[in-house]
């Protein structure tokens, strides 16, 4: 799949419609809006290097190890720049731990002999992306069926090693949210992929519509043309001049929503 960014860097008329958003999580949606931001694209173009190589560990974990900080990328909520010409299916946006709303934090203790609660990252039946910043603390993102769980691990010098997890809780006010994250993490150890179901995210359709509205707006299309791209010509022909002006107002709101998400609101989509 080739999803070229809709920007001055190069445009694809069927860009948003050609991408499959079915398995997108909040981080994927955030990347789709950020990569359309011309200021981000400009910063990426001036970054050195533009691309940082990842390595694949023998357990299937994709690892990015950073020898220095990339402050310009951190400004956008990332550890390092990702290529804005590529959609979320084609590249990995390594979101900075400070930009994430909720992170599971654990201390990896060396297992005692015969201990039952020993884990390895390979025990989690999920796509795993890890980044190790200059602080040496791995942030591992587990992804499966549109569910994303960021895991910050202290005390694990070798990511493929066995460890006994000791989970941290820093704030009782966030107990409910942290408990739900831990439940989702536990489900990832089940071999049955159906156990992990994508949470009800009614905003998915609205986000897709806002993305299309943003793309069409960036091309200079009128509201009516944007509405046709989203809702179809038949519906627009029938309802565009209705007394309620519902479709017009909805199209304006979608353009405004897409623009706001591109200009910084994408951070609110991060888990």
N, C-alpha and C positions, 0 to 999 in steps of 0.2 A: 504494500500500500504506500502511496506517495501522497502526502498531504502538505503541499507547499504553503508557507505562511502568506496570508492576505495582507500584504504591506508593500512598501516601496521596494522591498527586497525581491519581490516577485509575487504575482497574483495567480490564483487558481479560481476560475469562475464557479466551479462546483465544489469549492473547498469544504465548507461545513457539511454539505449534504453527502460528501463522499466518505466521511469518517464514520466509523462505527462507535457509538457512544455507550453501547449496552453495558459494558463492564467498567465504565468510568467510575472512579471514586472522586472525592472532593479534591484531592491533589491533582488528579488528571484534569478536572474542569478548571482548576486554578491556572494550570499551565496553559490551557487553550486560550484563556483570556489574556494572560501575561504576554504570550509570545506574539500577540498582535500589537503590542504597545511599541510605537516607533522609538520612544526614548530607550526602552529596553534593547531593541534591535541595534540602536546606535551604540549603546554601551557594550553589547556583545561584539560588534564589529571592531571596536577599538581594544578589546581585551586581548591579552597575550598570556598563554595561548588561547585560541578560541575553543579548542577541544582538548579534554583531558581523558586519557585512556583508562578504561576500567579493566579489571581482571576478573576472571571467573574462577572462584574457588572450587575445589574438588567436590564440594557438597552442593554445587549449583548456585551459591550465593554470588551475586554480582557486587564487586567491591570497588569503590573509588577511595583512594588514599591521597590525602592532601598534605603537601609538605609546607604549604604556607596558606595564609588566609587570602581570600579574594573579596576585598571590602566592597568593590562595586557590585559584585554579585549578591553579597549579603544585604546590600541596600534594597534588593528586590525580594529578599526572603530566601535566597538560595545559598548553598555552600559554594557553588561554582556555576558558571554560566552553562546553560544548555542551548543547543542550536535552535533558534526560533523558526527555522525552516521545516522542522520536524514536529509532527503531532505526538501526542502522548503514547501512541502505539509504537513509535519509532525511536524515541529517546527517553532517557530517564531524567526527570527534574529532581535533583536532590535538595529537597526543602530543608532549610536550616531548622534545628531543634527550637530555636527561639521564635520562629515564625509559626510553629505548630501550637494549636490550642491545647491539645492533650497528648501526653507521651507516657507510655508505661516505662517506669524506671526500675531497674533491678541491679542488685549486686551479684556477681557470679562468683560463688564460693567453690573452692576445690572440693570435689565430692569425697566423702568418706567411703571406705570399702563397704560394699553391700548396700549402700544408700539407695532408696527406692525412687527418690524424686530427681534423679539425674536427668539432665536434658542436653541436647545438642540442637543447634539451629536447624539441622536437617530433620529433626522430629516435627517441625512445623510444616505442614503440607501446604506450602504457599510459595509464590514468587517472592524472592528475597533480594532487596537492594540494600547495601550497606555503604556508609560513608564514615571514614575515620578522619576527623579534622586534626588540627595541630595540637589539640588538647589530648589526643590519643584515645578519646572515648568513642566507641562505635555507636552509631545510630543505625539500627537495622529496621527497614520498613518491610512488613509482611503484607502481601497483597493477594487476595483471592475473591473471586465473584463480586467485585465491586466494593470489597471491604478492605480498608487500609488501617494497619495498626503499627504505629511507630514505637520502637523498643530501644531505649537507651541503656546500654549495658556497661557497668563499671566492673573492672577487675578481670576482664576476659582479654588476655593478650593475644590469644590465637582463636580466631572466630570459629574454626571448625572443632575446637576442643570441647570435651564434656564439662558441664558445670552444674552446680546446684543453685537454682535461682532463689534469691531472697528479694521479694518485691517491696518497694518503698511506697509509702503514702505520706505526703507532706502536708496535706490540707484536708481536714474532715469535711469541709464544705463541698469538696469535689468527690466525695466518697461514691455517690451513685454513678457518676460518669466513669470513674476509675474502675469500679466493679464491673460495669458493662464492657469496658475495654478488656479486662482480664477474662471475662466470659468468652468474648470473641477470640481472644488469644488461645484459650483452652480448646475451643472448637477447631482451631487450625491443626491440632494434633490428631484429629480424626481423619482416617483415610477416605471416608465418604465425602466427596466434594459437595454433596447436597446439604450437608450439615451446616455449612457456612452459607447463609442466604443473605443476599444484598439487603441492607436495611431499607425500609420504606423511604424513598427519597423522591417525594412528589415533585421536587424542584427540578428533577432531571429534564423533563419536557420543557419547562420554562427556561432552563439554562440553554438547552439546545436552540430554542427559539430566539433567545437573547443573543446567542452566538451568530446565528444566521442574520439577525437584524443588524448586528455590529458589522459583519462582513459586507452586507449590502450597503450599509451606510458609509463605510470606508470607501466603497466604490463610487459614491456620489449618487446613489439611487434615491428616488423620491419615496415618500412614505407609502404611496400606493404600490409602487414596484416592490418595496420591501415586504408589504403585506402579501402580495402575490407569491413571493418566494417562500413565505412561511405557511400561508393558509391555502394557497391555490387560487387560480384565476376565477373559478366558478363562485367560490364563497365571497371573494372580494367584489365581483361584479354584482352579486345579489345584495350585499350588506354595506358596501362602502358609503353609499349616500343615504343610509337609514337615518331616521330621526334621532336615534340614541347616540349615533357616532361611536358606538362601542368598539368597532374594529379599528377605527382611526386612533382612538385613545389607547387601545391595547398595543397597537404598533408603535406609537410614540413612547409608551412606557417600556417596551422591549428594547427599543433603540437606546433609551436613557439607561436602562439596566445594563445592557451590554457595554456601553461606554464607561459606566461607573466601575464595572468589574474589571475592565481593561486598565483603568487608571489607578487601581489600588484595591478595589473591593474584592479582588481575587483572594486576598489573604483571609477573608472571612469564610472562604470555602474549605480551608485547610482543617483537617481533623486535629 
